[in-house]
Amino acid sequence: MIDALEVKVYKLYAIEGDKPLKAFADVAINDAVLIKGIKVIEGREGLFMSMPQDQGKDKKWYESVRCLSNEVRQQIADVVLTAYKSSVR
């Protein structure tokens, strides 16, 4: 992991019910950048994180926030999924 990044879940909004969408999370990076609207989704292979997306004019969905390295994306996902799992216990 990149040591220079401090990733914290700022707010977590759990969603009740049996639908795949389980929560929204707002994540602070280094107490300087806030990413709002990260989704926690239950997929066929378990929980995963989805970055915020906007729908284009072509009706396709595009990430509005993109991690340029898999290492950073995994670090954010680990923090978000850990926070979600501890909130539903």
N, CA, C and O atoms as a GROMACS GRO file, in nm:
protein
  356
    1MET      N    1   0.083  -0.119   0.000
    1MET     CA    2   0.000   0.000   0.000
    1MET      C    3   0.087   0.125   0.000
    1MET      O    4   0.202   0.123   0.044
    2ILE      N    5   0.031   0.230  -0.050
    2ILE     CA    6   0.102   0.356  -0.051
    2ILE      C    7   0.089   0.419   0.086
    2ILE      O    8  -0.022   0.447   0.132
    3ASP      N    9   0.203   0.441   0.154
    3ASP     CA   10   0.200   0.491   0.290
    3ASP      C   11   0.151   0.635   0.299
    3ASP      O   12   0.099   0.675   0.403
    4ALA      N   13   0.166   0.713   0.193
    4ALA     CA   14   0.130   0.854   0.197
    4ALA      C   15  -0.021   0.876   0.199
    4ALA      O   16  -0.066   0.987   0.229
    5LEU      N   17  -0.099   0.774   0.169
    5LEU     CA   18  -0.245   0.790   0.168
    5LEU      C   19  -0.305   0.744   0.300
    5LEU      O   20  -0.283   0.631   0.344
    6GLU      N   21  -0.381   0.833   0.361
    6GLU     CA   22  -0.460   0.796   0.478
    6GLU      C   23  -0.605   0.797   0.433
    6GLU      O   24  -0.662   0.903   0.405
    7VAL      N   25  -0.664   0.680   0.427
    7VAL     CA   26  -0.801   0.666   0.378
    7VAL      C   27  -0.892   0.640   0.498
    7VAL      O   28  -0.868   0.548   0.576
    8LYS      N   29  -0.997   0.722   0.511
    8LYS     CA   30  -1.093   0.706   0.620
    8LYS      C   31  -1.235   0.714   0.565
    8LYS      O   32  -1.264   0.794   0.476
    9VAL      N   33  -1.321   0.630   0.618
    9VAL     CA   34  -1.463   0.642   0.583
    9VAL      C   35  -1.518   0.758   0.664
    9VAL      O   36  -1.520   0.754   0.787
   10TYR      N   37  -1.563   0.860   0.593
   10TYR     CA   38  -1.616   0.980   0.654
   10TYR      C   39  -1.760   0.956   0.701
   10TYR      O   40  -1.796   0.992   0.813
   11LYS      N   41  -1.841   0.896   0.614
   11LYS     CA   42  -1.978   0.858   0.648
   11LYS      C   43  -2.012   0.730   0.573
   11LYS      O   44  -1.964   0.705   0.463
   12LEU      N   45  -2.095   0.649   0.636
   12LEU     CA   46  -2.142   0.525   0.574
   12LEU      C   47  -2.293   0.521   0.588
   12LEU      O   48  -2.347   0.534   0.698
   13TYR      N   49  -2.361   0.502   0.477
   13TYR     CA   50  -2.507   0.498   0.474
   13TYR      C   51  -2.550   0.358   0.435
   13TYR      O   52  -2.553   0.325   0.316
   14ALA      N   53  -2.582   0.274   0.533
   14ALA     CA   54  -2.625   0.137   0.505
   14ALA      C   55  -2.768   0.139   0.450
   14ALA      O   56  -2.850   0.221   0.489
   15ILE      N   57  -2.796   0.048   0.359
   15ILE     CA   58  -2.928   0.038   0.296
   15ILE      C   59  -2.990  -0.095   0.336
   15ILE      O   60  -2.929  -0.201   0.319
   16GLU      N   61  -3.111  -0.089   0.387
   16GLU     CA   62  -3.183  -0.209   0.431
   16GLU      C   63  -3.243  -0.281   0.311
   16GLU      O   64  -3.272  -0.220   0.208
   17GLY      N   65  -3.263  -0.410   0.325
   17GLY     CA   66  -3.332  -0.486   0.222
   17GLY      C   67  -3.243  -0.591   0.157
   17GLY      O   68  -3.127  -0.609   0.193
   18ASP      N   69  -3.303  -0.660   0.060
   18ASP     CA   70  -3.236  -0.772  -0.005
   18ASP      C   71  -3.177  -0.736  -0.141
   18ASP      O   72  -3.137  -0.825  -0.215
   19LYS      N   73  -3.173  -0.610  -0.175
   19LYS     CA   74  -3.119  -0.570  -0.304
   19LYS      C   75  -2.966  -0.575  -0.301
   19LYS      O   76  -2.907  -0.573  -0.193
   20PRO      N   77  -2.902  -0.582  -0.417
   20PRO     CA   78  -2.755  -0.590  -0.422
   20PRO      C   79  -2.683  -0.467  -0.364
   20PRO      O   80  -2.574  -0.481  -0.307
   21LEU      N   81  -2.741  -0.349  -0.376
   21LEU     CA   82  -2.679  -0.229  -0.321
   21LEU      C   83  -2.694  -0.231  -0.170
   21LEU      O   84  -2.805  -0.230  -0.118
   22LYS      N   85  -2.581  -0.234  -0.099
   22LYS     CA   86  -2.582  -0.248   0.046
   22LYS      C   87  -2.554  -0.119   0.120
   22LYS      O   88  -2.601  -0.100   0.232
   23ALA      N   89  -2.476  -0.027   0.059
   23ALA     CA   90  -2.440   0.096   0.129
   23ALA      C   91  -2.378   0.196   0.033
   23ALA      O   92  -2.330   0.161  -0.075
   24PHE      N   93  -2.381   0.322   0.076
   24PHE     CA   94  -2.304   0.428   0.014
   24PHE      C   95  -2.201   0.473   0.116
   24PHE      O   96  -2.228   0.474   0.236
   25ALA      N   97  -2.083   0.511   0.070
   25ALA     CA   98  -1.979   0.559   0.160
   25ALA      C   99  -1.918   0.688   0.105
   25ALA      O  100  -1.902   0.704  -0.016
   26ASP      N  101  -1.886   0.778   0.196
   26ASP     CA  102  -1.808   0.896   0.164
   26ASP      C  103  -1.671   0.874   0.227
   26ASP      O  104  -1.662   0.844   0.346
   27VAL      N  105  -1.565   0.889   0.148
   27VAL     CA  106  -1.431   0.856   0.192
   27VAL      C  107  -1.341   0.980   0.186
   27VAL      O  108  -1.338   1.050   0.085
   28ALA      N  109  -1.269   1.004   0.295
   28ALA     CA  110  -1.172   1.114   0.299
   28ALA      C  111  -1.033   1.058   0.276
   28ALA      O  112  -0.995   0.956   0.333
   29ILE      N  113  -0.957   1.126   0.192
   29ILE     CA  114  -0.819   1.087   0.166
   29ILE      C  115  -0.728   1.199   0.216
   29ILE      O  116  -0.737   1.313   0.172
   30ASN      N  117  -0.642   1.162   0.310
   30ASN     CA  118  -0.548   1.255   0.373
   30ASN      C  119  -0.619   1.378   0.431
   30ASN      O  120  -0.560   1.486   0.438
   31ASP      N  121  -0.743   1.362   0.473
   31ASP     CA  122  -0.822   1.474   0.526
   31ASP      C  123  -0.818   1.594   0.432
   31ASP      O  124  -0.830   1.709   0.477
   32ALA      N  125  -0.802   1.568   0.302
   32ALA     CA  126  -0.793   1.677   0.205
   32ALA      C  127  -0.889   1.662   0.089
   32ALA      O  128  -0.931   1.762   0.029
   33VAL      N  129  -0.925   1.539   0.056
   33VAL     CA  130  -1.014   1.512  -0.057
   33VAL      C  131  -1.126   1.422  -0.008
   33VAL      O  132  -1.102   1.324   0.062
   34LEU      N  133  -1.251   1.456  -0.045
   34LEU     CA  134  -1.366   1.375  -0.008
   34LEU      C  135  -1.427   1.316  -0.134
   34LEU      O  136  -1.464   1.389  -0.227
   35ILE      N  137  -1.439   1.184  -0.138
   35ILE     CA  138  -1.506   1.115  -0.248
   35ILE      C  139  -1.641   1.072  -0.196
   35ILE      O  140  -1.650   0.992  -0.103
   36LYS      N  141  -1.747   1.124  -0.256
   36LYS     CA  142  -1.883   1.095  -0.212
   36LYS      C  143  -1.948   0.995  -0.307
   36LYS      O  144  -1.929   1.000  -0.428
   37GLY      N  145  -2.025   0.904  -0.250
   37GLY     CA  146  -2.106   0.814  -0.332
   37GLY      C  147  -2.041   0.685  -0.376
   37GLY      O  148  -2.082   0.627  -0.476
   38ILE      N  149  -1.940   0.639  -0.303
   38ILE     CA  150  -1.885   0.506  -0.331
   38ILE      C  151  -1.990   0.404  -0.290
   38ILE      O  152  -2.050   0.416  -0.183
   39LYS      N  153  -2.012   0.303  -0.373
   39LYS     CA  154  -2.115   0.203  -0.345
   39LYS      C  155  -2.053   0.074  -0.293
   39LYS      O  156  -1.945   0.033  -0.337
   40VAL      N  157  -2.123   0.010  -0.201
   40VAL     CA  158  -2.090  -0.126  -0.157
   40VAL      C  159  -2.200  -0.214  -0.216
   40VAL      O  160  -2.318  -0.194  -0.190
   41ILE      N  161  -2.159  -0.312  -0.296
   41ILE     CA  162  -2.253  -0.397  -0.368
   41ILE      C  163  -2.225  -0.544  -0.337
   41ILE      O  164  -2.110  -0.586  -0.328
   42GLU      N  165  -2.332  -0.621  -0.322
   42GLU     CA  166  -2.321  -0.766  -0.304
   42GLU      C  167  -2.332  -0.830  -0.441
   42GLU      O  168  -2.439  -0.829  -0.503
   43GLY      N  169  -2.222  -0.888  -0.488
   43GLY     CA  170  -2.221  -0.955  -0.617
   43GLY      C  171  -2.222  -1.105  -0.601
   43GLY      O  172  -2.234  -1.157  -0.490
   44ARG      N  173  -2.210  -1.175  -0.711
   44ARG     CA  174  -2.209  -1.322  -0.708
   44ARG      C  175  -2.094  -1.378  -0.627
   44ARG      O  176  -2.105  -1.484  -0.565
   45GLU      N  177  -1.982  -1.304  -0.627
   45GLU     CA  178  -1.863  -1.352  -0.556
   45GLU      C  179  -1.838  -1.277  -0.426
   45GLU      O  180  -1.727  -1.282  -0.373
   46GLY      N  181  -1.938  -1.208  -0.374
   46GLY     CA  182  -1.925  -1.138  -0.247
   46GLY      C  183  -1.931  -0.987  -0.263
   46GLY      O  184  -1.968  -0.936  -0.369
   47LEU      N  185  -1.894  -0.918  -0.157
   47LEU     CA  186  -1.900  -0.772  -0.157
   47LEU      C  187  -1.790  -0.712  -0.242
   47LEU      O  188  -1.678  -0.764  -0.248
   48PHE      N  189  -1.824  -0.600  -0.308
   48PHE     CA  190  -1.721  -0.524  -0.378
   48PHE      C  191  -1.758  -0.376  -0.375
   48PHE      O  192  -1.871  -0.340  -0.344
   49MET      N  193  -1.661  -0.293  -0.407
   49MET     CA  194  -1.677  -0.149  -0.407
   49MET      C  195  -1.689  -0.099  -0.550
   49MET      O  196  -1.621  -0.148  -0.640
   50SER      N  197  -1.776   0.000  -0.570
   50SER     CA  198  -1.791   0.064  -0.700
   50SER      C  199  -1.774   0.214  -0.681
   50SER      O  200  -1.840   0.275  -0.597
   51MET      N  201  -1.686   0.273  -0.760
   51MET     CA  202  -1.664   0.417  -0.752
   51MET      C  203  -1.787   0.492  -0.804
   51MET      O  204  -1.867   0.435  -0.878
   52PRO      N  205  -1.802   0.619  -0.767
   52PRO     CA  206  -1.916   0.698  -0.816
   52PRO      C  207  -1.917   0.702  -0.969
   52PRO      O  208  -1.812   0.705  -1.034
   53GLN      N  209  -2.038   0.700  -1.026
   53GLN     CA  210  -2.054   0.698  -1.172
   53GLN      C  211  -2.156   0.801  -1.216
   53GLN      O  212  -2.248   0.836  -1.142
   54ASP      N  213  -2.138   0.850  -1.338
   54ASP     CA  214  -2.233   0.938  -1.404
   54ASP      C  215  -2.275   0.873  -1.535
   54ASP      O  216  -2.196   0.804  -1.599
   55GLN      N  217  -2.399   0.896  -1.574
   55GLN     CA  218  -2.446   0.841  -1.700
   55GLN      C  219  -2.421   0.942  -1.812
   55GLN      O  220  -2.458   1.059  -1.801
   56GLY      N  221  -2.358   0.895  -1.919
   56GLY     CA  222  -2.329   0.980  -2.033
   56GLY      C  223  -2.449   0.994  -2.125
   56GLY      O  224  -2.552   0.929  -2.107
   57LYS      N  225  -2.434   1.080  -2.223
   57LYS     CA  226  -2.541   1.101  -2.321
   57LYS      C  227  -2.571   0.974  -2.400
   57LYS      O  228  -2.680   0.958  -2.455
   58ASP      N  229  -2.473   0.884  -2.406
   58ASP     CA  230  -2.492   0.758  -2.476
   58ASP      C  231  -2.559   0.651  -2.389
   58ASP      O  232  -2.571   0.535  -2.428
   59LYS      N  233  -2.604   0.693  -2.269
   59LYS     CA  234  -2.673   0.607  -2.172
   59LYS      C  235  -2.582   0.504  -2.105
   59LYS      O  236  -2.631   0.418  -2.031
   60LYS      N  237  -2.450   0.510  -2.130
   60LYS     CA  238  -2.355   0.423  -2.061
   60LYS      C  239  -2.310   0.492  -1.933
   60LYS      O  240  -2.316   0.614  -1.920
   61TRP      N  241  -2.265   0.410  -1.837
   61TRP     CA  242  -2.219   0.463  -1.709
   61TRP      C  243  -2.067   0.474  -1.710
   61TRP      O  244  -1.997   0.384  -1.756
   62TYR      N  245  -2.015   0.587  -1.657
   62TYR     CA  246  -1.872   0.613  -1.652
   62TYR      C  247  -1.833   0.655  -1.511
   62TYR      O  248  -1.904   0.732  -1.446
   63GLU      N  249  -1.719   0.602  -1.463
   63GLU     CA  250  -1.671   0.642  -1.331
   63GLU      C  251  -1.640   0.791  -1.331
   63GLU      O  252  -1.574   0.841  -1.422
   64SER      N  253  -1.690   0.862  -1.229
   64SER     CA  254  -1.658   1.004  -1.217
   64SER      C  255  -1.532   1.025  -1.134
   64SER      O  256  -1.473   1.133  -1.135
   65VAL      N  257  -1.491   0.921  -1.062
   65VAL     CA  258  -1.365   0.920  -0.989
   65VAL      C  259  -1.294   0.791  -1.027
   65VAL      O  260  -1.353   0.683  -1.018
   66ARG      N  261  -1.172   0.802  -1.069
   66ARG     CA  262  -1.097   0.684  -1.110
   66ARG      C  263  -0.962   0.681  -1.040
   66ARG      O  264  -0.891   0.781  -1.036
   67CYS      N  265  -0.928   0.565  -0.986
   67CYS     CA  266  -0.795   0.545  -0.927
   67CYS      C  267  -0.700   0.507  -1.041
   67CYS      O  268  -0.731   0.421  -1.123
   68LEU      N  269  -0.587   0.572  -1.044
   68LEU     CA  270  -0.492   0.547  -1.152
   68LEU      C  271  -0.399   0.429  -1.123
   68LEU      O  272  -0.320   0.388  -1.208
   69SER      N  273  -0.410   0.375  -1.001
   69SER     CA  274  -0.333   0.253  -0.973
   69SER      C  275  -0.423   0.154  -0.901
   69SER      O  276  -0.507   0.192  -0.820
   70ASN      N  277  -0.405   0.028  -0.932
   70ASN     CA  278  -0.483  -0.077  -0.866
   70ASN      C  279  -0.455  -0.082  -0.717
   70ASN      O  280  -0.542  -0.119  -0.638
   71GLU      N  281  -0.333  -0.045  -0.679
   71GLU     CA  282  -0.294  -0.046  -0.538
   71GLU      C  283  -0.379   0.054  -0.458
   71GLU      O  284  -0.426   0.022  -0.348
   72VAL      N  285  -0.397   0.172  -0.511
   72VAL     CA  286  -0.478   0.274  -0.443
   72VAL      C  287  -0.624   0.231  -0.439
   72VAL      O  288  -0.689   0.244  -0.335
   73ARG      N  289  -0.676   0.180  -0.549
   73ARG     CA  290  -0.815   0.133  -0.552
   73ARG      C  291  -0.836   0.023  -0.448
   73ARG      O  292  -0.938   0.024  -0.378
   74GLN      N  293  -0.743  -0.069  -0.438
   74GLN     CA  294  -0.755  -0.178  -0.341
   74GLN      C  295  -0.749  -0.125  -0.198
   74GLN      O  296  -0.820  -0.175  -0.110
   75GLN      N  297  -0.665  -0.026  -0.174
   75GLN     CA  298  -0.655   0.033  -0.040
   75GLN      C  299  -0.788   0.097  -0.001
   75GLN      O  300  -0.835   0.079   0.112
   76ILE      N  301  -0.849   0.171  -0.092
   76ILE     CA  302  -0.978   0.234  -0.065
   76ILE      C  303  -1.085   0.127  -0.044
   76ILE      O  304  -1.165   0.136   0.050
   77ALA      N  305  -1.086   0.025  -0.129
   77ALA     CA  306  -1.184  -0.083  -0.117
   77ALA      C  307  -1.172  -0.155   0.016
   77ALA      O  308  -1.272  -0.185   0.080
   78ASP      N  309  -1.050  -0.181   0.060
   78ASP     CA  310  -1.029  -0.249   0.187
   78ASP      C  311  -1.088  -0.169   0.303
   78ASP      O  312  -1.153  -0.225   0.391
   79VAL      N  313  -1.065  -0.039   0.303
   79VAL     CA  314  -1.116   0.047   0.410
   79VAL      C  315  -1.269   0.053   0.407
   79VAL      O  316  -1.333   0.042   0.511
   80VAL      N  317  -1.326   0.071   0.289
   80VAL     CA  318  -1.472   0.082   0.275
   80VAL      C  319  -1.540  -0.050   0.315
   80VAL      O  320  -1.636  -0.048   0.392
   81LEU      N  321  -1.492  -0.162   0.264
   81LEU     CA  322  -1.556  -0.290   0.293
   81LEU      C  323  -1.541  -0.329   0.439
   81LEU      O  324  -1.632  -0.388   0.497
   82THR      N  325  -1.428  -0.298   0.500
   82THR     CA  326  -1.408  -0.324   0.643
   82THR      C  327  -1.505  -0.241   0.726
   82THR      O  328  -1.564  -0.292   0.821
   83ALA      N  329  -1.522  -0.115   0.691
   83ALA     CA  330  -1.617  -0.028   0.764
   83ALA      C  331  -1.759  -0.080   0.749
   83ALA      O  332  -1.836  -0.080   0.845
   84TYR      N  333  -1.795  -0.123   0.629
   84TYR     CA  334  -1.931  -0.176   0.607
   84TYR      C  335  -1.953  -0.302   0.691
   84TYR      O  336  -2.054  -0.314   0.760
   85LYS      N  337  -1.859  -0.395   0.685
   85LYS     CA  338  -1.874  -0.521   0.757
   85LYS      C  339  -1.886  -0.498   0.907
   85LYS      O  340  -1.964  -0.566   0.974
   86SER      N  341  -1.810  -0.403   0.960
   86SER     CA  342  -1.818  -0.378   1.105
   86SER      C  343  -1.945  -0.303   1.142
   86SER      O  344  -1.987  -0.307   1.258
   87SER      N  345  -2.008  -0.234   1.046
   87SER     CA  346  -2.132  -0.161   1.077
   87SER      C  347  -2.255  -0.250   1.077
   87SER      O  348  -2.356  -0.214   1.137
   88VAL      N  349  -2.249  -0.366   1.013
   88VAL     CA  350  -2.366  -0.452   1.004
   88VAL      C  351  -2.365  -0.565   1.106
   88VAL      O  352  -2.453  -0.651   1.104
   89ARG      N  353  -2.269  -0.566   1.193
   89ARG     CA  354  -2.262  -0.673   1.296
   89ARG      C  355  -2.357  -0.645   1.408
   89ARG      O  356  -2.364  -0.723   1.503
   0.00000   0.00000   0.00000
